[in-house]
Amino acid sequence: MVNGQKVNDYAISNDMVGFNQLLGDLKQVTKPQIIFEATGVYSRRLQAFLDMHELRYVMMNPLEAKRKTKDD
């Protein structure tokens, strides 16, 4: 969410280039809400990066995320 509005399909590469792009974009937003699916090995790199930068996030079960987006 950005300023209370849902952001659809924000995609980055799963590497330092993508994570730094995300960090730059997050600095443009006050109180960002970071929500992503728990996808095992793929989400762990993002989780570690967010933890390193002390950014709060919600990691959702993929089935729960699918149900949430289906209802929206």
N, CA, C, O and CB atoms as a CASP TS submission, in Angstrom:
PFRMAT TS
TARGET T0000
AUTHOR 0000-0000-0000
METHOD Language model
MODEL 1
PARENT N/A
ATOM      1  N   MET     1       0.835  -1.171   0.000  1.00  0.00           N
ATOM      2  CA  MET     1       0.000   0.000   0.000  1.00  0.00           C
ATOM      3  C   MET     1       0.884   1.239   0.000  1.00  0.00           C
ATOM      4  O   MET     1       1.920   1.288   0.663  1.00  0.00           O
ATOM      5  CB  MET     1      -0.952  -0.005   1.206  1.00  0.00           C
ATOM      6  N   VAL     2       0.456   2.216  -0.746  1.00  0.00           N
ATOM      7  CA  VAL     2       1.147   3.499  -0.781  1.00  0.00           C
ATOM      8  C   VAL     2       0.122   4.569  -0.449  1.00  0.00           C
ATOM      9  O   VAL     2      -0.862   4.749  -1.166  1.00  0.00           O
ATOM     10  CB  VAL     2       1.824   3.761  -2.177  1.00  0.00           C
ATOM     11  N   ASN     3       0.362   5.272   0.640  1.00  0.00           N
ATOM     12  CA  ASN     3      -0.549   6.329   1.085  1.00  0.00           C
ATOM     13  C   ASN     3      -1.997   5.850   1.149  1.00  0.00           C
ATOM     14  O   ASN     3      -2.917   6.554   0.730  1.00  0.00           O
ATOM     15  CB  ASN     3      -0.447   7.531   0.157  1.00  0.00           C
ATOM     16  N   GLY     4      -2.184   4.643   1.679  1.00  0.00           N
ATOM     17  CA  GLY     4      -3.518   4.079   1.851  1.00  0.00           C
ATOM     18  C   GLY     4      -4.114   3.454   0.612  1.00  0.00           C
ATOM     19  O   GLY     4      -5.224   2.924   0.668  1.00  0.00           O
ATOM     20  N   GLN     5      -3.413   3.500  -0.502  1.00  0.00           N
ATOM     21  CA  GLN     5      -3.905   2.927  -1.751  1.00  0.00           C
ATOM     22  C   GLN     5      -3.147   1.644  -2.075  1.00  0.00           C
ATOM     23  O   GLN     5      -1.922   1.591  -1.963  1.00  0.00           O
ATOM     24  CB  GLN     5      -3.769   3.940  -2.907  1.00  0.00           C
ATOM     25  N   LYS     6      -3.879   0.618  -2.475  1.00  0.00           N
ATOM     26  CA  LYS     6      -3.278  -0.660  -2.823  1.00  0.00           C
ATOM     27  C   LYS     6      -2.456  -0.517  -4.102  1.00  0.00           C
ATOM     28  O   LYS     6      -2.914   0.069  -5.082  1.00  0.00           O
ATOM     29  CB  LYS     6      -4.362  -1.745  -2.991  1.00  0.00           C
ATOM     30  N   VAL     7      -1.241  -1.058  -4.081  1.00  0.00           N
ATOM     31  CA  VAL     7      -0.370  -1.059  -5.255  1.00  0.00           C
ATOM     32  C   VAL     7      -0.393  -2.469  -5.828  1.00  0.00           C
ATOM     33  O   VAL     7      -0.130  -3.438  -5.116  1.00  0.00           O
ATOM     34  CB  VAL     7       1.102  -0.603  -4.896  1.00  0.00           C
ATOM     35  N   ASN     8      -0.701  -2.580  -7.084  1.00  0.00           N
ATOM     36  CA  ASN     8      -0.767  -3.893  -7.721  1.00  0.00           C
ATOM     37  C   ASN     8       0.524  -4.233  -8.439  1.00  0.00           C
ATOM     38  O   ASN     8       1.156  -3.368  -9.044  1.00  0.00           O
ATOM     39  CB  ASN     8      -1.925  -3.949  -8.695  1.00  0.00           C
ATOM     40  N   ASP     9       0.910  -5.493  -8.369  1.00  0.00           N
ATOM     41  CA  ASP     9       1.989  -6.044  -9.181  1.00  0.00           C
ATOM     42  C   ASP     9       3.276  -5.243  -9.161  1.00  0.00           C
ATOM     43  O   ASP     9       3.800  -4.876 -10.213  1.00  0.00           O
ATOM     44  CB  ASP     9       1.533  -6.169 -10.571  1.00  0.00           C
ATOM     45  N   TYR    10       3.782  -4.973  -7.985  1.00  0.00           N
ATOM     46  CA  TYR    10       5.091  -4.340  -7.869  1.00  0.00           C
ATOM     47  C   TYR    10       6.108  -5.466  -7.905  1.00  0.00           C
ATOM     48  O   TYR    10       6.113  -6.318  -7.016  1.00  0.00           O
ATOM     49  CB  TYR    10       5.222  -3.468  -6.551  1.00  0.00           C
ATOM     50  N   ALA    11       6.957  -5.488  -8.901  1.00  0.00           N
ATOM     51  CA  ALA    11       7.916  -6.581  -9.058  1.00  0.00           C
ATOM     52  C   ALA    11       9.338  -6.042  -9.103  1.00  0.00           C
ATOM     53  O   ALA    11       9.609  -5.002  -9.702  1.00  0.00           O
ATOM     54  CB  ALA    11       7.615  -7.388 -10.329  1.00  0.00           C
ATOM     55  N   ILE    12      10.237  -6.772  -8.456  1.00  0.00           N
ATOM     56  CA  ILE    12      11.666  -6.456  -8.486  1.00  0.00           C
ATOM     57  C   ILE    12      12.423  -7.753  -8.723  1.00  0.00           C
ATOM     58  O   ILE    12      11.878  -8.843  -8.548  1.00  0.00           O
ATOM     59  CB  ILE    12      12.135  -5.760  -7.156  1.00  0.00           C
ATOM     60  N   SER    13      13.675  -7.628  -9.119  1.00  0.00           N
ATOM     61  CA  SER    13      14.499  -8.827  -9.239  1.00  0.00           C
ATOM     62  C   SER    13      14.902  -9.282  -7.837  1.00  0.00           C
ATOM     63  O   SER    13      15.041  -8.461  -6.930  1.00  0.00           O
ATOM     64  CB  SER    13      15.762  -8.560 -10.129  1.00  0.00           C
ATOM     65  N   ASN    14      15.085 -10.577  -7.665  1.00  0.00           N
ATOM     66  CA  ASN    14      15.392 -11.164  -6.360  1.00  0.00           C
ATOM     67  C   ASN    14      16.901 -11.153  -6.115  1.00  0.00           C
ATOM     68  O   ASN    14      17.526 -12.193  -5.904  1.00  0.00           O
ATOM     69  CB  ASN    14      14.844 -12.608  -6.271  1.00  0.00           C
ATOM     70  N   ASP    15      17.471  -9.934  -6.148  1.00  0.00           N
ATOM     71  CA  ASP    15      18.907  -9.763  -5.919  1.00  0.00           C
ATOM     72  C   ASP    15      19.141  -8.367  -5.346  1.00  0.00           C
ATOM     73  O   ASP    15      18.191  -7.607  -5.156  1.00  0.00           O
ATOM     74  CB  ASP    15      19.725  -9.973  -7.245  1.00  0.00           C
ATOM     75  N   MET    16      20.385  -8.030  -5.073  1.00  0.00           N
ATOM     76  CA  MET    16      20.687  -6.738  -4.460  1.00  0.00           C
ATOM     77  C   MET    16      20.244  -5.560  -5.329  1.00  0.00           C
ATOM     78  O   MET    16      19.849  -4.521  -4.800  1.00  0.00           O
ATOM     79  CB  MET    16      22.174  -6.635  -4.183  1.00  0.00           C
ATOM     80  N   VAL    17      20.303  -5.708  -6.638  1.00  0.00           N
ATOM     81  CA  VAL    17      19.846  -4.634  -7.532  1.00  0.00           C
ATOM     82  C   VAL    17      18.363  -4.361  -7.289  1.00  0.00           C
ATOM     83  O   VAL    17      17.959  -3.212  -7.111  1.00  0.00           O
ATOM     84  CB  VAL    17      20.093  -5.009  -9.027  1.00  0.00           C
ATOM     85  N   GLY    18      17.562  -5.414  -7.283  1.00  0.00           N
ATOM     86  CA  GLY    18      16.128  -5.264  -7.048  1.00  0.00           C
ATOM     87  C   GLY    18      15.815  -4.769  -5.650  1.00  0.00           C
ATOM     88  O   GLY    18      14.935  -3.928  -5.463  1.00  0.00           O
ATOM     89  N   PHE    19      16.540  -5.292  -4.662  1.00  0.00           N
ATOM     90  CA  PHE    19      16.297  -4.882  -3.276  1.00  0.00           C
ATOM     91  C   PHE    19      16.655  -3.417  -3.067  1.00  0.00           C
ATOM     92  O   PHE    19      15.955  -2.704  -2.348  1.00  0.00           O
ATOM     93  CB  PHE    19      17.099  -5.760  -2.308  1.00  0.00           C
ATOM     94  N   ASN    20      17.726  -2.968  -3.683  1.00  0.00           N
ATOM     95  CA  ASN    20      18.099  -1.556  -3.572  1.00  0.00           C
ATOM     96  C   ASN    20      17.098  -0.659  -4.295  1.00  0.00           C
ATOM     97  O   ASN    20      16.838   0.460  -3.854  1.00  0.00           O
ATOM     98  CB  ASN    20      19.506  -1.331  -4.136  1.00  0.00           C
ATOM     99  N   GLN    21      16.536  -1.141  -5.398  1.00  0.00           N
ATOM    100  CA  GLN    21      15.466  -0.405  -6.083  1.00  0.00           C
ATOM    101  C   GLN    21      14.273  -0.265  -5.141  1.00  0.00           C
ATOM    102  O   GLN    21      13.693   0.814  -5.019  1.00  0.00           O
ATOM    103  CB  GLN    21      15.043  -1.127  -7.406  1.00  0.00           C
ATOM    104  N   LEU    22      13.915  -1.356  -4.480  1.00  0.00           N
ATOM    105  CA  LEU    22      12.817  -1.333  -3.520  1.00  0.00           C
ATOM    106  C   LEU    22      13.102  -0.345  -2.397  1.00  0.00           C
ATOM    107  O   LEU    22      12.235   0.446  -2.026  1.00  0.00           O
ATOM    108  CB  LEU    22      12.576  -2.731  -2.946  1.00  0.00           C
ATOM    109  N   LEU    23      14.315  -0.389  -1.856  1.00  0.00           N
ATOM    110  CA  LEU    23      14.687   0.510  -0.766  1.00  0.00           C
ATOM    111  C   LEU    23      14.553   1.972  -1.190  1.00  0.00           C
ATOM    112  O   LEU    23      14.046   2.799  -0.433  1.00  0.00           O
ATOM    113  CB  LEU    23      16.122   0.223  -0.305  1.00  0.00           C
ATOM    114  N   GLY    24      15.007   2.281  -2.392  1.00  0.00           N
ATOM    115  CA  GLY    24      14.872   3.645  -2.912  1.00  0.00           C
ATOM    116  C   GLY    24      13.418   4.062  -3.046  1.00  0.00           C
ATOM    117  O   GLY    24      13.057   5.188  -2.703  1.00  0.00           O
ATOM    118  N   ASP    25      12.584   3.160  -3.543  1.00  0.00           N
ATOM    119  CA  ASP    25      11.159   3.467  -3.685  1.00  0.00           C
ATOM    120  C   ASP    25      10.491   3.634  -2.325  1.00  0.00           C
ATOM    121  O   ASP    25       9.627   4.496  -2.159  1.00  0.00           O
ATOM    122  CB  ASP    25      10.454   2.368  -4.482  1.00  0.00           C
ATOM    123  N   LEU    26      10.884   2.816  -1.353  1.00  0.00           N
ATOM    124  CA  LEU    26      10.284   2.906  -0.021  1.00  0.00           C
ATOM    125  C   LEU    26      10.617   4.222   0.666  1.00  0.00           C
ATOM    126  O   LEU    26       9.827   4.724   1.466  1.00  0.00           O
ATOM    127  CB  LEU    26      10.750   1.748   0.843  1.00  0.00           C
ATOM    128  N   LYS    27      11.770   4.777   0.360  1.00  0.00           N
ATOM    129  CA  LYS    27      12.160   6.052   0.964  1.00  0.00           C
ATOM    130  C   LYS    27      11.271   7.200   0.488  1.00  0.00           C
ATOM    131  O   LYS    27      11.243   8.260   1.114  1.00  0.00           O
ATOM    132  CB  LYS    27      13.619   6.361   0.643  1.00  0.00           C
ATOM    133  N   GLN    28      10.549   6.998  -0.608  1.00  0.00           N
ATOM    134  CA  GLN    28       9.651   8.019  -1.150  1.00  0.00           C
ATOM    135  C   GLN    28       8.273   7.990  -0.486  1.00  0.00           C
ATOM    136  O   GLN    28       7.432   8.850  -0.749  1.00  0.00           O
ATOM    137  CB  GLN    28       9.500   7.833  -2.653  1.00  0.00           C
ATOM    138  N   VAL    29       8.049   6.996   0.373  1.00  0.00           N
ATOM    139  CA  VAL    29       6.729   6.766   0.952  1.00  0.00           C
ATOM    140  C   VAL    29       6.805   6.876   2.472  1.00  0.00           C
ATOM    141  O   VAL    29       7.741   6.370   3.091  1.00  0.00           O
ATOM    142  CB  VAL    29       6.179   5.381   0.533  1.00  0.00           C
ATOM    143  N   THR    30       5.820   7.536   3.069  1.00  0.00           N
ATOM    144  CA  THR    30       5.761   7.568   4.527  1.00  0.00           C
ATOM    145  C   THR    30       4.994   6.350   5.027  1.00  0.00           C
ATOM    146  O   THR    30       3.924   6.025   4.514  1.00  0.00           O
ATOM    147  CB  THR    30       5.097   8.879   5.028  1.00  0.00           C
ATOM    148  N   LYS    31       5.540   5.692   6.013  1.00  0.00           N
ATOM    149  CA  LYS    31       4.940   4.509   6.632  1.00  0.00           C
ATOM    150  C   LYS    31       4.546   3.445   5.604  1.00  0.00           C
ATOM    151  O   LYS    31       3.369   3.098   5.506  1.00  0.00           O
ATOM    152  CB  LYS    31       3.720   4.913   7.440  1.00  0.00           C
ATOM    153  N   PRO    32       5.498   2.926   4.842  1.00  0.00           N
ATOM    154  CA  PRO    32       5.151   1.894   3.857  1.00  0.00           C
ATOM    155  C   PRO    32       4.679   0.615   4.535  1.00  0.00           C
ATOM    156  O   PRO    32       5.145   0.269   5.620  1.00  0.00           O
ATOM    157  CB  PRO    32       6.350   1.592   2.956  1.00  0.00           C
ATOM    158  N   GLN    33       3.760  -0.077   3.895  1.00  0.00           N
ATOM    159  CA  GLN    33       3.302  -1.379   4.351  1.00  0.00           C
ATOM    160  C   GLN    33       3.811  -2.398   3.349  1.00  0.00           C
ATOM    161  O   GLN    33       3.374  -2.419   2.199  1.00  0.00           O
ATOM    162  CB  GLN    33       1.735  -1.435   4.493  1.00  0.00           C
ATOM    163  N   ILE    34       4.730  -3.239   3.783  1.00  0.00           N
ATOM    164  CA  ILE    34       5.349  -4.223   2.902  1.00  0.00           C
ATOM    165  C   ILE    34       4.701  -5.570   3.168  1.00  0.00           C
ATOM    166  O   ILE    34       4.751  -6.084   4.285  1.00  0.00           O
ATOM    167  CB  ILE    34       6.895  -4.291   3.114  1.00  0.00           C
ATOM    168  N   ILE    35       4.096  -6.135   2.142  1.00  0.00           N
ATOM    169  CA  ILE    35       3.421  -7.424   2.256  1.00  0.00           C
ATOM    170  C   ILE    35       3.872  -8.278   1.081  1.00  0.00           C
ATOM    171  O   ILE    35       3.820  -7.847  -0.071  1.00  0.00           O
ATOM    172  CB  ILE    35       1.855  -7.261   2.281  1.00  0.00           C
ATOM    173  N   PHE    36       4.318  -9.505   1.386  1.00  0.00           N
ATOM    174  CA  PHE    36       4.729 -10.404   0.313  1.00  0.00           C
ATOM    175  C   PHE    36       4.437 -11.843   0.698  1.00  0.00           C
ATOM    176  O   PHE    36       4.231 -12.160   1.869  1.00  0.00           O
ATOM    177  CB  PHE    36       6.222 -10.226  -0.007  1.00  0.00           C
ATOM    178  N   GLU    37       4.421 -12.706  -0.302  1.00  0.00           N
ATOM    179  CA  GLU    37       4.148 -14.122  -0.080  1.00  0.00           C
ATOM    180  C   GLU    37       5.393 -14.842   0.408  1.00  0.00           C
ATOM    181  O   GLU    37       6.507 -14.550  -0.028  1.00  0.00           O
ATOM    182  CB  GLU    37       3.627 -14.777  -1.359  1.00  0.00           C
ATOM    183  N   ALA    38       5.191 -15.786   1.317  1.00  0.00           N
ATOM    184  CA  ALA    38       6.266 -16.663   1.768  1.00  0.00           C
ATOM    185  C   ALA    38       6.470 -17.724   0.691  1.00  0.00           C
ATOM    186  O   ALA    38       5.644 -18.622   0.527  1.00  0.00           O
ATOM    187  CB  ALA    38       5.937 -17.315   3.168  1.00  0.00           C
ATOM    188  N   THR    39       7.561 -17.615  -0.028  1.00  0.00           N
ATOM    189  CA  THR    39       7.820 -18.551  -1.131  1.00  0.00           C
ATOM    190  C   THR    39       9.109 -19.329  -0.904  1.00  0.00           C
ATOM    191  O   THR    39       9.820 -19.657  -1.854  1.00  0.00           O
ATOM    192  CB  THR    39       7.893 -17.799  -2.465  1.00  0.00           C
ATOM    193  N   GLY    40       9.403 -19.619   0.349  1.00  0.00           N
ATOM    194  CA  GLY    40      10.577 -20.421   0.675  1.00  0.00           C
ATOM    195  C   GLY    40      11.868 -19.709   0.357  1.00  0.00           C
ATOM    196  O   GLY    40      12.093 -18.578   0.788  1.00  0.00           O
ATOM    197  N   VAL    41      12.709 -20.372  -0.396  1.00  0.00           N
ATOM    198  CA  VAL    41      14.044 -19.851  -0.688  1.00  0.00           C
ATOM    199  C   VAL    41      13.996 -18.485  -1.375  1.00  0.00           C
ATOM    200  O   VAL    41      14.903 -17.674  -1.186  1.00  0.00           O
ATOM    201  CB  VAL    41      14.804 -20.837  -1.560  1.00  0.00           C
ATOM    202  N   TYR    42      12.967 -18.219  -2.159  1.00  0.00           N
ATOM    203  CA  TYR    42      12.882 -16.952  -2.881  1.00  0.00           C
ATOM    204  C   TYR    42      12.561 -15.783  -1.955  1.00  0.00           C
ATOM    205  O   TYR    42      13.108 -14.694  -2.133  1.00  0.00           O
ATOM    206  CB  TYR    42      11.831 -17.044  -3.971  1.00  0.00           C
ATOM    207  N   SER    43      11.698 -15.983  -0.984  1.00  0.00           N
ATOM    208  CA  SER    43      11.326 -14.880  -0.091  1.00  0.00           C
ATOM    209  C   SER    43      12.339 -14.670   1.031  1.00  0.00           C
ATOM    210  O   SER    43      12.376 -13.590   1.620  1.00  0.00           O
ATOM    211  CB  SER    43       9.955 -15.137   0.506  1.00  0.00           C
ATOM    212  N   ARG    44      13.154 -15.665   1.340  1.00  0.00           N
ATOM    213  CA  ARG    44      14.131 -15.524   2.434  1.00  0.00           C
ATOM    214  C   ARG    44      15.155 -14.432   2.162  1.00  0.00           C
ATOM    215  O   ARG    44      15.579 -13.743   3.090  1.00  0.00           O
ATOM    216  CB  ARG    44      14.851 -16.842   2.664  1.00  0.00           C
ATOM    217  N   ARG    45      15.554 -14.265   0.928  1.00  0.00           N
ATOM    218  CA  ARG    45      16.519 -13.208   0.599  1.00  0.00           C
ATOM    219  C   ARG    45      15.916 -11.832   0.845  1.00  0.00           C
ATOM    220  O   ARG    45      16.575 -10.952   1.400  1.00  0.00           O
ATOM    221  CB  ARG    45      16.979 -13.328  -0.867  1.00  0.00           C
ATOM    222  N   LEU    46      14.670 -11.645   0.436  1.00  0.00           N
ATOM    223  CA  LEU    46      13.983 -10.376   0.681  1.00  0.00           C
ATOM    224  C   LEU    46      13.792 -10.162   2.178  1.00  0.00           C
ATOM    225  O   LEU    46      14.017  -9.062   2.683  1.00  0.00           O
ATOM    226  CB  LEU    46      12.620 -10.342  -0.047  1.00  0.00           C
ATOM    227  N   GLN    47      13.382 -11.199   2.883  1.00  0.00           N
ATOM    228  CA  GLN    47      13.182 -11.107   4.325  1.00  0.00           C
ATOM    229  C   GLN    47      14.473 -10.680   5.024  1.00  0.00           C
ATOM    230  O   GLN    47      14.446  -9.806   5.891  1.00  0.00           O
ATOM    231  CB  GLN    47      12.691 -12.451   4.885  1.00  0.00           C
ATOM    232  N   ALA    48      15.591 -11.283   4.661  1.00  0.00           N
ATOM    233  CA  ALA    48      16.884 -10.932   5.263  1.00  0.00           C
ATOM    234  C   ALA    48      17.244  -9.475   4.970  1.00  0.00           C
ATOM    235  O   ALA    48      17.741  -8.772   5.849  1.00  0.00           O
ATOM    236  CB  ALA    48      17.995 -11.869   4.740  1.00  0.00           C
ATOM    237  N   PHE    49      16.997  -9.021   3.748  1.00  0.00           N
ATOM    238  CA  PHE    49      17.283  -7.637   3.372  1.00  0.00           C
ATOM    239  C   PHE    49      16.433  -6.665   4.185  1.00  0.00           C
ATOM    240  O   PHE    49      16.944  -5.670   4.698  1.00  0.00           O
ATOM    241  CB  PHE    49      17.036  -7.426   1.871  1.00  0.00           C
ATOM    242  N   LEU    50      15.149  -6.950   4.302  1.00  0.00           N
ATOM    243  CA  LEU    50      14.258  -6.076   5.070  1.00  0.00           C
ATOM    244  C   LEU    50      14.657  -6.051   6.541  1.00  0.00           C
ATOM    245  O   LEU    50      14.639  -4.994   7.172  1.00  0.00           O
ATOM    246  CB  LEU    50      12.799  -6.535   4.926  1.00  0.00           C
ATOM    247  N   ASP    51      15.015  -7.210   7.090  1.00  0.00           N
ATOM    248  CA  ASP    51      15.479  -7.273   8.480  1.00  0.00           C
ATOM    249  C   ASP    51      16.752  -6.454   8.662  1.00  0.00           C
ATOM    250  O   ASP    51      16.890  -5.729   9.647  1.00  0.00           O
ATOM    251  CB  ASP    51      15.724  -8.735   8.902  1.00  0.00           C
ATOM    252  N   MET    52      17.675  -6.566   7.724  1.00  0.00           N
ATOM    253  CA  MET    52      18.940  -5.841   7.800  1.00  0.00           C
ATOM    254  C   MET    52      18.700  -4.327   7.832  1.00  0.00           C
ATOM    255  O   MET    52      19.437  -3.593   8.490  1.00  0.00           O
ATOM    256  CB  MET    52      19.841  -6.214   6.610  1.00  0.00           C
ATOM    257  N   HIS    53      17.680  -3.872   7.128  1.00  0.00           N
ATOM    258  CA  HIS    53      17.367  -2.442   7.070  1.00  0.00           C
ATOM    259  C   HIS    53      16.277  -2.045   8.073  1.00  0.00           C
ATOM    260  O   HIS    53      15.763  -0.927   8.041  1.00  0.00           O
ATOM    261  CB  HIS    53      16.929  -2.064   5.660  1.00  0.00           C
ATOM    262  N   GLU    54      15.940  -2.976   8.955  1.00  0.00           N
ATOM    263  CA  GLU    54      14.951  -2.740  10.017  1.00  0.00           C
ATOM    264  C   GLU    54      13.625  -2.217   9.479  1.00  0.00           C
ATOM    265  O   GLU    54      13.027  -1.297  10.037  1.00  0.00           O
ATOM    266  CB  GLU    54      15.503  -1.759  11.030  1.00  0.00           C
ATOM    267  N   LEU    55      13.182  -2.822   8.382  1.00  0.00           N
ATOM    268  CA  LEU    55      11.890  -2.477   7.789  1.00  0.00           C
ATOM    269  C   LEU    55      10.861  -3.524   8.204  1.00  0.00           C
ATOM    270  O   LEU    55      11.123  -4.725   8.147  1.00  0.00           O
ATOM    271  CB  LEU    55      11.991  -2.384   6.233  1.00  0.00           C
ATOM    272  N   ARG    56       9.699  -3.058   8.617  1.00  0.00           N
ATOM    273  CA  ARG    56       8.634  -3.968   9.032  1.00  0.00           C
ATOM    274  C   ARG    56       7.900  -4.490   7.804  1.00  0.00           C
ATOM    275  O   ARG    56       7.764  -3.796   6.797  1.00  0.00           O
ATOM    276  CB  ARG    56       7.650  -3.262   9.997  1.00  0.00           C
ATOM    277  N   TYR    57       7.430  -5.730   7.911  1.00  0.00           N
ATOM    278  CA  TYR    57       6.739  -6.369   6.796  1.00  0.00           C
ATOM    279  C   TYR    57       5.785  -7.432   7.313  1.00  0.00           C
ATOM    280  O   TYR    57       5.843  -7.840   8.473  1.00  0.00           O
ATOM    281  CB  TYR    57       7.746  -6.985   5.810  1.00  0.00           C
ATOM    282  N   VAL    58       4.912  -7.864   6.426  1.00  0.00           N
ATOM    283  CA  VAL    58       4.028  -8.995   6.673  1.00  0.00           C
ATOM    284  C   VAL    58       4.318 -10.011   5.584  1.00  0.00           C
ATOM    285  O   VAL    58       4.268  -9.700   4.394  1.00  0.00           O
ATOM    286  CB  VAL    58       2.506  -8.569   6.688  1.00  0.00           C
ATOM    287  N   MET    59       4.623 -11.231   6.009  1.00  0.00           N
ATOM    288  CA  MET    59       4.863 -12.308   5.059  1.00  0.00           C
ATOM    289  C   MET    59       3.658 -13.249   5.139  1.00  0.00           C
ATOM    290  O   MET    59       3.374 -13.820   6.192  1.00  0.00           O
ATOM    291  CB  MET    59       6.221 -13.067   5.363  1.00  0.00           C
ATOM    292  N   MET    60       2.961 -13.400   4.021  1.00  0.00           N
ATOM    293  CA  MET    60       1.722 -14.177   3.995  1.00  0.00           C
ATOM    294  C   MET    60       1.931 -15.555   3.387  1.00  0.00           C
ATOM    295  O   MET    60       2.780 -15.754   2.518  1.00  0.00           O
ATOM    296  CB  MET    60       0.652 -13.431   3.220  1.00  0.00           C
ATOM    297  N   ASN    61       1.140 -16.488   3.865  1.00  0.00           N
ATOM    298  CA  ASN    61       1.061 -17.802   3.253  1.00  0.00           C
ATOM    299  C   ASN    61       0.496 -17.612   1.844  1.00  0.00           C
ATOM    300  O   ASN    61      -0.487 -16.888   1.686  1.00  0.00           O
ATOM    301  CB  ASN    61       0.174 -18.788   4.109  1.00  0.00           C
ATOM    302  N   PRO    62       1.078 -18.232   0.819  1.00  0.00           N
ATOM    303  CA  PRO    62       0.596 -18.037  -0.555  1.00  0.00           C
ATOM    304  C   PRO    62      -0.891 -18.357  -0.747  1.00  0.00           C
ATOM    305  O   PRO    62      -1.574 -17.677  -1.513  1.00  0.00           O
ATOM    306  CB  PRO    62       1.404 -18.890  -1.491  1.00  0.00           C
ATOM    307  N   LEU    63      -1.394 -19.384  -0.059  1.00  0.00           N
ATOM    308  CA  LEU    63      -2.819 -19.704  -0.192  1.00  0.00           C
ATOM    309  C   LEU    63      -3.691 -18.611   0.413  1.00  0.00           C
ATOM    310  O   LEU    63      -4.738 -18.272  -0.139  1.00  0.00           O
ATOM    311  CB  LEU    63      -3.129 -21.048   0.477  1.00  0.00           C
ATOM    312  N   GLU    64      -3.265 -18.062   1.538  1.00  0.00           N
ATOM    313  CA  GLU    64      -4.004 -16.962   2.159  1.00  0.00           C
ATOM    314  C   GLU    64      -3.971 -15.724   1.265  1.00  0.00           C
ATOM    315  O   GLU    64      -4.981 -15.036   1.111  1.00  0.00           O
ATOM    316  CB  GLU    64      -3.420 -16.634   3.549  1.00  0.00           C
ATOM    317  N   ALA    65      -2.821 -15.448   0.684  1.00  0.00           N
ATOM    318  CA  ALA    65      -2.687 -14.292  -0.205  1.00  0.00           C
ATOM    319  C   ALA    65      -3.611 -14.430  -1.412  1.00  0.00           C
ATOM    320  O   ALA    65      -4.238 -13.459  -1.835  1.00  0.00           O
ATOM    321  CB  ALA    65      -1.227 -14.134  -0.669  1.00  0.00           C
ATOM    322  N   LYS    66      -3.690 -15.625  -1.957  1.00  0.00           N
ATOM    323  CA  LYS    66      -4.552 -15.850  -3.114  1.00  0.00           C
ATOM    324  C   LYS    66      -6.017 -15.620  -2.751  1.00  0.00           C
ATOM    325  O   LYS    66      -6.767 -15.023  -3.524  1.00  0.00           O
ATOM    326  CB  LYS    66      -4.357 -17.274  -3.661  1.00  0.00           C
ATOM    327  N   ARG    67      -6.422 -16.095  -1.570  1.00  0.00           N
ATOM    328  CA  ARG    67      -7.809 -15.878  -1.129  1.00  0.00           C
ATOM    329  C   ARG    67      -8.090 -14.396  -0.930  1.00  0.00           C
ATOM    330  O   ARG    67      -9.163 -13.912  -1.291  1.00  0.00           O
ATOM    331  CB  ARG    67      -8.090 -16.644   0.177  1.00  0.00           C
ATOM    332  N   LYS    68      -7.126 -13.667  -0.354  1.00  0.00           N
ATOM    333  CA  LYS    68      -7.318 -12.232  -0.109  1.00  0.00           C
ATOM    334  C   LYS    68      -7.470 -11.473  -1.418  1.00  0.00           C
ATOM    335  O   LYS    68      -8.352 -10.623  -1.539  1.00  0.00           O
ATOM    336  CB  LYS    68      -6.142 -11.659   0.697  1.00  0.00           C
ATOM    337  N   THR    69      -6.623 -11.767  -2.400  1.00  0.00           N
ATOM    338  CA  THR    69      -6.697 -11.038  -3.667  1.00  0.00           C
ATOM    339  C   THR    69      -7.923 -11.452  -4.473  1.00  0.00           C
ATOM    340  O   THR    69      -8.457 -10.656  -5.245  1.00  0.00           O
ATOM    341  CB  THR    69      -5.429 -11.270  -4.491  1.00  0.00           C
ATOM    342  N   LYS    70      -8.368 -12.684  -4.298  1.00  0.00           N
ATOM    343  CA  LYS    70      -9.556 -13.146  -5.000  1.00  0.00           C
ATOM    344  C   LYS    70     -10.798 -12.398  -4.520  1.00  0.00           C
ATOM    345  O   LYS    70     -11.703 -12.119  -5.307  1.00  0.00           O
ATOM    346  CB  LYS    70      -9.736 -14.653  -4.806  1.00  0.00           C
ATOM    347  N   ASP    71     -10.837 -12.075  -3.222  1.00  0.00           N
ATOM    348  CA  ASP    71     -11.992 -11.379  -2.655  1.00  0.00           C
ATOM    349  C   ASP    71     -11.977  -9.891  -2.945  1.00  0.00           C
ATOM    350  O   ASP    71     -13.029  -9.253  -2.910  1.00  0.00           O
ATOM    351  CB  ASP    71     -12.046 -11.597  -1.168  1.00  0.00           C
ATOM    352  N   ASP    72     -10.800  -9.311  -3.235  1.00  0.00           N
ATOM    353  CA  ASP    72     -10.688  -7.854  -3.438  1.00  0.00           C
ATOM    354  C   ASP    72     -11.174  -7.409  -4.782  1.00  0.00           C
ATOM    355  O   ASP    72     -11.139  -6.217  -5.087  1.00  0.00           O
ATOM    356  CB  ASP    72      -9.274  -7.412  -3.266  1.00  0.00           C
TER
END
